[in-house]
Amino acid sequence: MSNHLSHLLAQWYPHRDNADWVLATIYQTEGPCYRKPGAMMLFSSQGDQLGMLSGGCLESDIGVNARKVMQTNKSMLVCYDGTDEDDMSFHLGIGCGGTIYIMLQQVNNANDYLSLAQVYDALKHRISGYLYQSIVKQGNDAQAYFEAAKVTNIAATATLISSPLNNDDKTNWLATPIVPEPHLLVVGGGIDARPLVNMAEQLGWKVSLWDPRPANARKEYFSNVSHIIKGEAEVLTTFAAEKDVNAAILMSHNVSIDAQALKALANTNIQYLALLGPNNRKQQVITQAEVVEQSLSFTFAGPAGLEIGGTLPESIALSILAECHASLFNKSAQSISHVL
């Protein structure tokens, strides 16, 4: 199960009234930390732990504090300082060495579930926006509300702000961008598409599949995709707009099919498109699609992927998805340690 917020809320929502729940939210960090402000985790009185706020070092202790919130009905702020030898996080072996500030709040009908139900509904309909949470030191006056808005940056980060409701309110608020998980369209439902689809699903992405050939894109081999699209390539234009497709990978191994898909997607709002195969094949696809590469509004990766030495379907899938992920999140895809 993915740790994307939409997946966590999908697990929480059906059981929201069957147990006591506490929302743990990172609202501030200092130094290197595994998760960043806006990261959320849910704890229930029945022992459920949905999500993660560290690499596994802190979750048990956060759970202990979450149970205190359930018992006292009061919000709590906790701090884990990985640089302080006297701090609990130091003894728990937190490896990042940073400081994490976490807010623990009850989630129930009385406080409108801290607007998580609205967030869940927005994510189901691929609506973006901001979740505002008040930072309270201790008490039962936790407030939150969701405001739908266009968040164009899929990698937008949470920020602490003051007084989003009125200028007289001195409360600090955490404004967390709520962005649906990436929606990937895969063109080509052959054997080599299976590991790519599975990896994308493991990332928590929404995946759709189109292949006009009856022998391909079979439901028994792609049971985890959201949509298997039927019809001619022209349907992809409408599908990409209506279903908020972020990226596409053309891997049908057929120049004509890839060209049809490229033509259909050329004027859509996708951010990234990858084309499998060498550069000479790319030129054939572009020619048949009757598009001008320089006029395309999205990142056009052809040949697709990062140079990681991939020769098998699994490693090629990893290469392409890594490039796609970096492109969607505006990263360079360079080695963090600069060893490469």
N, C-alpha and C positions, 0 to 999 in steps of 0.2 A: 504494500500500500504506500502510495506517495505521501510525502509530507506537505504537499501543497495545501493551502488553506481550504480550497474547495473540497478536497478529499477528506480533510479532518471534519469539516462541517457536515459533510454527507454522512459520516458515521455518527456524529453527535445528534443531528436534528431529530431522527426518529425516536431517540431515547431521552430527549431534553427534559421530559417531565417524569421520567422513571427513576431518577436519582438526583442527588445533590451534585451540582457541577461548579467547578472553579476554573476561571480563565486566567492563565499565567501569560503575561505579556512583557517582553523586554522593551523597556521604554528609553534606556540610555546605555551606552557602553563607552569604555575608555580603554585604549590599547587594543591589541589583537584579541578577537573573540570569535568563536565558532559561528554564532548567529548574530544578527544585527537588530537594531531597534525595529519594532513592528512584528518580530517573530512571535508566534502564539502557540500555546499548548493548552490542552483541556484535561482536567482531572475529574473523575467522578467518585462518589461515595462507594461505588461498587468495584473500585479498583481499576477502572479504565484510565489509560494514559494515552492520549492522542497527540501525536507530534513529538517534537524534541526541541530543547532550548540550548543544548550543549552537545558535545560529542558522546554523551552518555555519563559524564562525570557528575552532573548536578541533579538529574531528574528525580532520583530517590529522595534527596533532601527537599527539593521543591515540592514533591508530593506530600512530605510530612507537614510542611507549612500550609499546603492547600487544605489538608484535613483540619488544621487549626482554624482556617477561615470558615470552613463548613460548620465547625462547632461554635464559633463565636459570632457568626454572621457579620463579621467585620472585615473590610478590605485590609490588605497588608502590603507593605513595600519591603523587599529584601534585597540585600546587596551581597554579591560574591566577589571578593577581591583576590585574584590569583597572585598578586604581588605581596600580600601580607601573610607572613608565616603564622600569625595568630588567627587568621580568618579561616572559617569552615572550608571554603573552596580550596584553600592551599592544602589542607589535610585530605580533602577528597581527591586530590591529584589532578585538578584542572590543568590541562596542558598548555593552554593558550597564553596564560600569563596576564590576561586583561582583567578588567572589572566590569561586571554585569549587574545592572539594576533591573529588578523584576517587580511587576505589580501583580498582585493576586486579588481577584474579584469574584464574588459569587455571580452565577449566571442562572437566573430564574425568571418566572413569569412576572414577578413583582417589579423587576427592573428592566422589563421588556427584553430579557435575554441579552442585555448590553448591545442590542441591535444586531446580534449575530444571525438571527433569523432573516433579517433584511439583507445582510451580506450574503448569506447562503442563497437566497432567492436571486440576488443580483448576479452572482457568479454562475448560477444555473443558466441564466439568460445571457451570459457573457456581457454583462454591464459592468463597467468600471466605476470607480468613485473613491471616496475617502471615508475611513472609519475614524471618528474622533473619540478619544477616551480621556476622561479627566484623570489627572494624577493626584490621588488622595493619599495622605499619609497614613491615616488609620480611621476607619469608620465604615458606615454602611451607606454613604452618599455617593457611591460610584455612579457616574453618568457616561453615557456613550450614545452616539447617533451616527447614522450612515447618510452620506450625501452623494448621490449619483453625480458623476462628472466624467468627462473624457480624460483619461490618463493615457497620453500618447506614448510615454516611455514605459515599456514593459518591465524595466529594471528600476523603476522609481523607488526611492527609499523613504522610510518614515522620518518625521522630524518633530521635535518638541516646539510647540507654539504657545502663545498666550491669548486667551480671551477670544475664541472663535465665535462665541455667542453674543457678547456685548463688551464694550470697552471698560465697563466697571468691574468686570469679573477678573480677578487676579489669579484664577486657577490656571495651572499649566495643563496643556492638553497634548496628547500624542496624536498626530495626524498620520495615519497609515494608508498608503495607496492600496486600493483593492483592485487587483488586475487578474482577469481570468487566465488560466494556464494557457500556454501556447497551443494553437490549433494547427496541426500539420496535415497537409494533403499529400498523399503518396500516389503517384501515377505509375501503375505497373504492379500487378499482383502475383508476380512469379515467386519462385523459391527464395531468391535472395532478398526479397522484400520482407520476409517473415522475421528475421532477426532485427531488422531496422524498426519494424512496427513494434516488436516486443520491447526493444530498448526505449523507444519513445514513450511507450505506455508506462514503463518502469520509471521514467522521469516524471510521470504524472501528466504528460501532455495528452491532449485530445487528438486522436488520429482518425482521419478519413481516407478512404481508398477508392480509386477509380481505375478501371481497366475494362475496355469495351469487349475484350475477348472472353467468350463464355467459359473457357477452361481455366481462366485465371480469376484472382480475387474471390476465391471460394470461401464461404462463411466458415466451413469447418477448419480452414487454415488461418483465418483472421477473425476469430470469435471475439477478440478484445477491441476491435475498432468501433468507433462511434457510428460511422456511416459507411456502407458500401454503395457507392453512387452508381446509378444506372443511367443509360442514355448516351448520346453522342457528346463530343468534347464541349460543345457550346454550353451544356448545362453547368460546366465548371465556373463560368463567369458569374452566374447568379448564385451558385452555391458558395463561392468564395466571399461574396458580399453579404449574403444572408446569414452565413454561419461564422463570420468573422475569422476567416482563415489567415494565419500569420505567415506561414511558410509552405513551400511546396518542394517536393523532390521528384524529379522525372527519372524513372528507372524502368521503363517498359522494355528496353532493349529493342525498340522498334522506332526508327527515325520518324516515320509518319505519325505514330501515336504521340510521341514526345512533341513533335511540331504542332500538332493539333492542340495539345494541352498548353504549350507555351503561348500560342496565339490567343487562346481563350483567357489566359491569365494575364496577358500583357498589360491590360488597362485596369487591373484590379488594385486593391490597396494592400496586397501582401508585401512583406518586408524583405523576404529572402526566397530565392528559387535556385535550386541546385540541379544540374544536369549531369547524369552519369555518362562516362565515356571520354575519349580523348578529344583534343581540340579540333581535329578535322571533322569529327562527327558533330561537334557543336556547331560548326559552320554549316553543315548540311541541315541541321534542325532549324537554325536561324533562317536559312534561305527558304525552306519549305513553310515556315511559320509566317514569312513575309513581315518580319519585325526588324527594327533597327536597334541593335543592342544598346547603343548610347542613349536611346530615348526611353529605355525602360526605367521606371521609377523605383524599382526594387534592386537589391543586391543580386546580381546574376552570377552564380558560381558554376563555372564550367571550364575545365573539369572540376567535379565536385570533391569537397573534403579537404582535410589537412594531410600533409605528408607524414604519416606515421608508419609507413611500411606495410600497410594493410594489403593482403592478397586474398583473404577469405571473406565470405559474405559478412561474417560477424565483425571483423576488424574494419572492413570497408564501411559498414553501418556506423561503427564507432567514429570513424574519421569524418563522415558526412554530418552526423548529428552533433559532433563537437564543434564543427565549423558553423553549423546552423545555430547552435546555442550561443556561441560567441557573437554571431552577427545580430541575433535578436536582442541580446543583452549589451550590445555596444562595447564589446571587449575585443582585445587585440589577438587573442588566442596564442599569446606568446608564453614561453616557459616562465613561471613566476620566479623561479630561482635563477633564471638566465643560464641554466646548464645547456640549453639548446639555443 
